[in-house]
Amino acid sequence: MKNSKFDIKVEIKNTIKKYNICDIWNKKIQEDLKKYKKHSDSDINNREDFRNLDFVTIDGEDAKDFDDAVYCKKLEKNWKLYVAIADVAHYVKKNSSIDREAYKRGTSTYFPNYVVPMLPEVLSNDLCSLRPNEDKLTIVAEIVIDSIGQIKSFKFHNAIIRSSARLTYNIVEDFIKGKNIIKDKKIINNINNLYSLFKALEKNRNKRNAIHFDSQEISFFVNKKGEVNSIKNNIRQESQKIIEECMIAANVASSLFIKKNNKNTLYRVHDEPSLNKVEEASISLKTLGYKLLPNIIPSSKEINDILKLSKKKLDYHLVTSIILRSMARAEYTPKNIGHFGLSLKSYNHFTSPIRRYPDLIVHRILKNIINKNKEDYNLSELEKIGEISSENERISEAAEREVQSILLCHYAKKFIGKKFDASVESIVNFGMFVSCHEEPIQGLVHISSLGNEYFFYDDKKNVLIGEKSGKKYRVGDKIKVKLSSAYPSERKIDFQLLKERK
């Protein structure tokens, strides 16, 4: 029987169905959407008018919704950062049909060339999108930050802005590297101030020892036939880090503002790793020559020191993978336990209400404070929203990973029979998972292909040991493999071991 033709759209639709992700809008929502209109003059009343500030949006090349805009000016010894976020809560009222659907979805889910949005496009790509040269309703965080990157003061406003330009990461990256591609002097001044502020925020990040993962995102280049032509690992540019640090500052400020006003909120928390996970990481890292005590929760500084050393030893990717597996998941909860990864005592999500439901909740809480409304979310409400939002985030990420895995398997099929240099990523009782050096492909070397003897798994040392020869396979070993098979339907790539490790 012939293999059915690969169709990325079908695979995405199947994954959406498998994970029970809703990608249609019911009739009630479709009817309600007809009532949405551009803001009126009365909507601007009692709002701060920031249309005189040269806000810009800075996003990826293919971004369609622009929910944040930034502006920075230099004070004598400090900076004043303005972070404008689309005022989604103005349009999406609590317990409306669209709100109930957004609550159910919890987040937008992103697949290659396809998005299942949390909110209908009339909101995400139109009314709430901070497109240039259009008046838009926003909530603005006005934050004073000193020369060492510490937040000194903050205010929040219902505001109206008018973005001066839609910039991309590539444009800003070229500009800060000295290319004369931005001509407007006001925008140039804003970008220069943002870059100087970013350097101060980065120093503060390093001082407090926020864990520094140089994470890479995979991009799939799919042709018109739905075939994966190539895969690219995207390394974060400084232009992206500028926006990330501005958003982190706004998130911290919003959590502190709400706390200062004695209101309940949803925090974005990240617990320290468990001792069991630390012990597993310690065993794997020990085989690579790194010391991580197995019975003590490491500090973020200890983790950063290991990551820094791994860059010198050229096994950063492998070490990062091991440490990431030991980390707890970040979650949403009204109980503030801080954020271990960012080394922050108080943190929430305020900056993406178009695509994350907890951010919309934070916006409503902020607006209640700004407008002096007595309406509040109680703790039990927030606990339930946090639990459901955290679960929806996990489901969304699992669906995104599954489609990525299918595409990687499909891409790997063209390399069947090809030999690769590879590294052992992890050891299991039935073999070892390996990662190719030349291509972003990972898969399994089954225990049956390791040689003509029985190999047993020592779980305490995390190694495979040959019963007769005593030959050992550990995490980090460099080996030569041949890609023997790839099954997209099973999300499975198999390799054969070719020869002794180097």
C-alpha positions in Angstrom: 0.0 0.0 0.0 1.4 3.4 -1.0 2.1 5.9 1.7 -0.5 8.7 1.8 0.8 12.1 0.7 2.0 14.3 3.5 -0.2 17.4 4.0 0.8 19.8 6.7 -2.8 21.3 6.9 -4.2 17.8 7.5 -1.6 17.1 10.2 -2.4 20.4 12.0 -6.1 19.8 11.8 -5.6 16.3 13.2 -3.5 17.6 16.1 -6.1 20.3 16.9 -8.8 17.6 17.0 -6.6 15.3 19.1 -5.9 18.0 21.8 -9.5 19.2 21.7 -8.4 22.8 20.7 -11.4 24.8 19.5 -10.7 26.7 16.3 -14.2 27.8 15.3 -16.3 30.7 16.7 -19.9 29.8 17.7 -22.9 31.7 16.3 -23.3 33.7 19.5 -19.8 35.1 19.2 -20.1 35.7 15.5 -23.3 37.8 16.2 -21.6 39.6 19.1 -18.6 40.5 16.8 -20.9 42.5 14.6 -21.4 45.0 17.5 -17.7 45.7 17.8 -16.7 49.1 16.4 -13.7 51.4 16.4 -13.6 53.5 19.6 -15.7 56.7 19.8 -14.8 60.1 21.2 -16.5 59.2 24.4 -14.1 56.2 24.8 -11.2 58.7 24.9 -12.6 60.7 27.8 -10.7 60.2 31.1 -7.7 58.7 29.2 -4.2 60.0 29.2 -3.3 61.3 25.8 0.1 59.9 24.8 -0.3 60.5 21.1 2.6 63.0 21.2 5.1 60.3 22.2 6.8 58.4 19.4 5.8 54.9 20.3 7.0 52.1 18.0 6.1 48.4 17.7 9.0 46.0 17.3 8.0 42.4 16.2 9.0 39.6 13.9 8.7 39.9 10.2 5.5 37.9 9.9 3.7 39.3 13.0 0.1 40.1 12.4 -1.1 41.3 15.8 0.8 44.2 17.5 -0.2 44.2 21.2 2.7 46.2 22.6 4.5 49.4 21.8 7.4 51.1 23.5 8.8 54.5 24.0 11.8 55.6 26.1 13.2 59.0 27.1 16.4 59.9 29.0 16.0 61.8 32.3 19.0 63.3 34.1 20.1 60.1 35.8 17.3 57.8 34.9 15.2 56.6 32.0 11.5 56.8 31.7 10.1 53.8 29.9 6.5 53.7 28.5 5.1 50.3 27.6 1.7 50.5 25.9 -0.4 47.4 25.8 -3.6 47.0 23.8 -6.6 47.6 26.0 -8.3 44.3 25.3 -10.3 44.6 28.5 -12.1 47.6 27.1 -13.6 45.4 24.4 -13.8 42.0 26.0 -16.1 42.4 29.0 -16.2 39.9 31.9 -18.6 37.0 31.3 -19.4 38.0 27.7 -19.6 35.2 25.1 -16.1 36.1 23.8 -14.7 36.2 27.3 -16.1 32.8 28.1 -14.5 31.4 24.9 -11.2 33.1 25.6 -11.2 31.6 29.1 -11.9 28.1 27.6 -9.0 28.5 25.1 -6.6 30.2 27.6 -4.0 31.0 25.0 -3.3 31.3 21.3 -1.7 28.2 19.7 0.9 28.6 17.1 1.7 26.2 14.2 3.8 26.8 11.1 1.8 29.1 8.8 -1.4 28.7 11.0 -2.6 30.1 14.3 -5.5 29.2 16.5 -6.1 32.6 18.2 -7.5 33.1 21.7 -9.5 36.1 20.4 -11.3 36.6 17.0 -9.2 38.4 14.4 -11.5 41.5 14.4 -10.0 42.1 17.9 -6.5 40.6 17.6 -5.6 41.9 14.1 -7.8 45.0 13.9 -9.3 46.9 16.9 -6.6 45.9 19.4 -3.7 45.8 17.0 -1.3 48.8 17.6 -0.8 49.5 13.9 1.1 52.6 13.0 -0.6 56.0 12.5 -3.8 54.8 14.1 -5.3 56.0 17.4 -5.5 53.0 19.7 -6.8 52.4 23.2 -4.1 51.1 25.6 -3.1 50.6 29.1 0.3 52.2 29.6 2.9 51.4 32.2 5.1 54.5 32.9 8.2 53.2 34.6 11.2 55.1 35.9 14.4 53.0 35.8 17.8 54.0 37.2 21.3 53.7 35.7 21.8 50.2 37.2 18.5 48.9 35.8 16.4 49.0 39.0 12.7 50.1 38.9 12.4 53.3 41.0 8.7 54.2 40.4 5.7 53.2 38.3 2.3 54.5 37.2 -0.4 52.9 35.1 -2.8 54.7 32.8 -5.9 54.2 30.7 -4.4 55.9 27.6 -4.6 56.5 23.9 -1.5 56.3 21.7 -0.6 56.6 18.1 2.3 54.3 17.1 4.9 56.1 14.9 6.3 53.1 13.1 6.0 49.3 12.8 9.6 48.1 13.1 10.9 44.5 12.8 13.6 42.8 14.9 15.8 42.7 11.8 15.5 46.4 11.1 16.3 47.3 14.7 19.2 44.8 14.8 20.7 46.3 11.6 20.3 49.8 13.1 22.1 49.0 16.4 24.9 47.4 14.4 25.5 50.7 12.7 23.4 50.5 9.4 21.8 53.8 8.6 18.3 52.4 7.8 16.0 54.4 10.1 15.7 58.0 8.9 13.2 59.6 11.3 15.2 61.4 14.0 12.6 61.0 16.7 12.4 57.2 16.1 16.3 57.1 16.1 16.3 58.8 19.4 13.8 56.4 20.9 15.7 53.3 19.7 19.0 54.7 21.0 17.3 55.3 24.4 15.7 51.8 24.4 19.1 50.3 23.6 20.9 52.2 26.4 18.1 51.2 28.8 18.3 47.6 27.7 22.1 47.5 28.6 21.2 48.7 32.1 18.4 46.2 32.5 20.7 43.4 31.2 23.3 44.3 33.9 20.6 44.1 36.5 19.5 40.8 35.1 23.0 39.5 35.4 23.5 40.9 38.9 20.4 39.2 40.3 21.5 36.0 38.4 18.4 35.3 36.4 19.1 32.0 34.6 20.5 32.7 31.2 19.3 30.2 28.6 20.2 31.2 25.0 17.1 29.5 23.8 16.7 28.8 20.1 13.4 28.6 18.2 13.0 26.4 15.2 11.6 27.8 12.0 10.2 25.4 9.4 10.3 26.5 5.7 7.4 24.8 4.0 6.8 25.0 0.3 3.5 25.2 -1.5 3.2 21.4 -1.7 3.4 21.3 2.1 6.9 19.8 2.2 9.6 20.9 4.6 12.4 22.4 2.5 14.6 23.3 5.4 14.7 24.0 9.2 16.5 26.9 10.8 17.6 27.4 14.4 16.9 31.1 15.2 19.3 32.6 17.7 17.8 35.5 19.7 19.1 38.9 18.5 19.7 41.9 20.7 16.7 43.6 19.2 14.5 40.8 20.6 16.2 41.1 24.0 15.4 44.8 24.1 11.7 44.1 23.9 11.9 41.1 26.3 13.6 43.2 29.0 11.0 46.0 28.5 8.2 43.5 28.8 9.8 42.0 31.9 10.0 45.4 33.5 6.4 46.1 32.7 5.3 42.7 34.1 7.2 43.4 37.4 5.8 46.9 37.7 2.2 45.7 37.1 2.6 43.0 39.9 4.0 45.6 42.3 1.3 48.2 41.4 -1.4 45.6 42.1 0.3 44.5 45.3 0.7 48.1 46.5 -3.1 48.6 46.0 -3.8 45.5 48.1 -5.6 43.6 45.3 -5.6 39.9 44.5 -4.0 39.0 41.1 -2.7 36.1 39.1 1.1 35.8 39.4 3.3 34.0 36.9 5.4 31.9 39.3 8.3 29.5 38.7 9.2 27.2 41.6 12.7 25.9 42.3 13.5 22.4 40.9 12.7 19.4 43.0 15.4 17.3 44.7 14.6 14.3 42.5 15.1 16.4 39.3 18.3 17.9 40.7 19.7 14.4 41.4 18.8 13.3 37.8 20.6 16.4 36.4 23.5 15.9 38.7 24.1 12.3 37.4 24.0 13.4 33.7 26.1 16.5 34.3 28.7 14.5 36.2 29.4 12.3 33.1 30.2 15.6 31.2 32.6 16.8 33.9 30.3 19.3 35.7 29.6 19.4 39.5 26.0 19.8 40.7 25.4 18.6 44.2 22.5 16.0 44.1 21.0 16.7 47.5 20.8 20.5 47.5 18.6 22.9 45.5 21.1 24.9 43.4 21.1 28.6 43.3 20.5 30.4 40.0 24.1 31.5 40.2 25.4 27.9 40.3 23.3 27.1 37.3 24.6 30.1 35.4 28.2 29.1 36.3 27.6 25.7 34.7 26.0 27.2 31.6 28.9 29.7 31.3 31.5 26.9 31.6 29.6 24.7 29.1 30.1 27.5 26.4 33.8 27.2 26.9 33.7 23.4 26.7 31.5 23.6 23.6 28.7 21.4 25.0 26.3 24.2 25.8 23.3 22.7 23.9 23.6 19.4 25.7 24.0 21.0 29.2 21.1 23.4 28.5 18.9 20.4 27.6 19.8 18.6 30.8 19.2 21.6 33.1 15.9 22.5 31.3 14.6 19.0 32.0 15.3 19.6 35.7 13.3 22.8 35.9 9.8 23.1 37.3 7.1 24.4 35.0 6.0 28.1 35.3 2.4 28.4 36.4 -0.4 30.9 37.1 -1.6 31.3 40.6 -2.7 34.0 43.1 -0.1 32.7 45.6 3.1 34.6 45.0 6.2 32.3 45.4 8.3 34.3 43.1 10.0 33.4 39.8 13.1 31.1 40.2 14.2 31.3 36.6 14.1 35.1 36.4 15.2 35.6 40.0 12.3 37.9 40.7 10.2 38.1 43.9 7.1 39.5 42.2 6.1 38.9 38.6 2.9 38.5 36.6 1.9 38.5 32.9 0.5 41.9 31.7 2.0 42.3 28.2 0.0 39.9 26.0 -3.8 40.1 26.6 -4.5 39.3 23.0 -3.0 35.8 23.3 -3.0 34.9 27.0 -6.0 34.9 29.2 -4.2 35.6 32.5 -2.9 38.8 31.0 -6.5 39.9 30.3 -7.3 39.2 34.0 -4.4 41.3 35.1 -5.6 44.1 32.8 -9.1 44.0 34.4 -7.5 44.2 37.9 -5.4 47.2 36.8 -8.3 49.0 35.2 -10.4 48.5 38.4 -7.6 50.2 40.4 -7.1 53.0 37.8 -10.9 53.6 37.6 -11.4 53.2 41.3 -13.9 50.4 40.8 -14.7 48.2 43.8 -15.1 45.1 41.7 -12.5 42.4 42.5 -11.5 38.9 41.7 -11.6 36.7 44.8 -8.8 34.2 45.6 -11.0 31.1 44.7 -11.9 32.6 41.3 -8.2 33.4 40.6 -7.1 29.9 41.7 -9.5 28.3 39.3 -8.5 30.6 36.4 -4.9 30.0 37.2 -5.3 26.2 37.2 -7.3 26.2 33.9 -5.0 28.7 32.2 -1.9 26.7 33.2 -3.5 23.5 31.9 -4.5 25.1 28.7 -0.9 26.4 28.2 0.4 22.8 28.7 -2.1 21.5 26.1 -1.2 24.2 23.6 2.5 23.6 24.0 2.1 19.9 23.6 0.1 20.4 20.4 2.7 22.8 19.1 5.5 20.3 19.9 3.6 17.4 18.3 3.3 19.3 15.0 7.0 20.2 15.2 7.8 16.5 15.8 5.7 15.4 12.8 7.5 18.0 10.6 10.9 17.0 11.9 10.1 13.3 11.1 8.9 14.2 7.7 12.0 16.3 7.1 14.2 13.4 8.3 12.9 11.0 5.7 15.0 12.7 3.0 18.1 11.7 5.1 17.4 8.0 5.4 20.6 6.1 4.9 22.8 9.2 5.6 25.6 9.1 8.2 25.8 11.7 10.9 28.1 12.7 13.7 25.9 12.8 16.8 25.9 13.3 20.6 24.1 11.2 23.2 21.4 13.4 24.7 19.8 11.0 27.2 20.0 7.4 28.3 16.9 5.1 28.8 16.6 1.4 29.5 15.8 0.6 25.9 18.6 2.7 24.3 19.8 6.3 23.9 18.4 9.4 22.3 20.9 11.2 20.1 21.2 14.6 18.4 22.8 15.1 15.0 25.4 17.8 14.7 24.8 18.7 11.0 21.0 18.8 11.1 18.4 19.6 13.9 17.3 16.0 14.0 17.0 13.8 17.1 16.1 10.2 17.5 16.6 6.8 19.1 19.5 4.4 18.9 17.8 1.2 20.1 19.6 -1.0 22.6 19.5 -3.9 20.0 21.8 -2.0 17.7 24.6 -1.5 20.2 26.4 -4.8 19.5 26.3 -8.5 19.9 25.9 -8.6 23.6 23.3 -7.6 26.3 23.4 -4.0 27.5 21.9 -3.2 30.9 20.8 0.2 32.2 22.4 1.5 35.4 19.8 4.1 36.5 22.0 5.4 39.4 24.9 6.3 37.0 22.7 6.9 34.0 24.7 4.7 31.7 24.3 1.6 29.4 26.8 -1.1 30.1 27.8 -4.1 28.0 27.5 -7.3 30.0 30.6 -8.9 28.5 32.8 -6.1 27.3 31.9 -3.6 30.0 31.6 -0.9 27.3 29.7 2.1 28.5 27.5 4.7 26.8 26.9 8.0 28.6 25.2 11.3 28.1 27.6 13.5 26.0 29.3 10.7 24.2 30.2 11.5 20.6 29.1 8.7 18.2 28.6 8.0 14.5 25.1 7.0 13.4 23.1 6.2 10.3 19.5 7.4 10.0 17.6 4.2 9.4 13.9 5.2 9.5 11.5 8.0 10.1 7.8 7.6 10.8 5.9 10.9 11.0 2.6 9.2 12.1 4.5 7.7 15.1 6.7 10.8 15.8 9.6 8.4 15.6 13.1 8.6 14.1 15.5 5.7 14.4 19.3 5.6 14.1 21.8 2.7 13.9 25.1 2.9 15.7 27.9 2.7 13.1 31.1 2.5 15.0 32.9 3.0 18.3 32.5 6.4 19.9 35.5 8.7 19.4 
